[in-house]
């Protein structure tokens, strides 16, 4: 008996469904564990093979962390106790020169950087009217002097009256005083330098109105400089005039040894500090208001073992090296 074609087709679909159902069924935990162990064994084998290959190429370089150290032999030496503070360079003679009278500037004789001496005329204020008055008064004085001389000769010869002689003398002396006052007034129209130094800044120009009290020219004497700093009041009883000072000028990379020339007696109520000053040697590189660092030495120990502060450690409340 032959099987019909549709029966073969049906059997094929049934078998395929059974196989698909079996293949889609979830694996139990034992099977999953066996598969993972197999993968682990394969990975371990690959890792061992790579390590062997790397070992055959040479030793692996290890990163070693190192730090430079220095050795210093300790020996007793003098040790200075000091206080560090910041200050600035100041000129003892740093003057803003102003006019003595009001007027219009007719001439400026200096510019920035010029060297001047005490009494040098820096600028001139218009004095035309004063000069005319001086010329007129000089003519009157010449006439009064001539009259006085003649009247005096007559009086010496007992000619004329004493009143005439006294009037001529008084008139002459009065004109001399008026002339002196005008010349002094004329001198006030000249703006003069009161010190030797260099012109640091010119504030006025020709044709500008000036008045007393307003700065016209700044003159600085760079040969007379000092360092001025503020120190905490905690050191008020330790620092005295004559103490050693080490001055560092960071902008110039320069260190200078000096002495304390002034110690303030008043404590600033706001900053709780007092003023300390030290004179500087003459140097063309020093500039007023330049920043400086001061180390004021207030006590010196003649013999002591000195080590850097950064090597001192603190463990359990005790300091060790």
Beta strands, then each sheet from edge to edge (+ up, - down):
strand 1: 77-91
strand 2: 94-98
strand 3: 103-108
strand 4: 115-116
strand 5: 121-125
strand 6: 190-192
strand 7: 197-202
strand 8: 209-210
strand 9: 215-220
strand 10: 225-232
strand 11: 244-249
strand 12: 254-263
strand 13: 273-280
strand 14: 291-304
strand 15: 313-315
strand 16: 318-320
sheet 1: 1+ 10- 13+ 12- 11+ 14- 1+
sheet 2: 2+ 9- 7+ 4-
sheet 3: 6+ 5- 3+ 8-
sheet 4: 15+ 16-
end
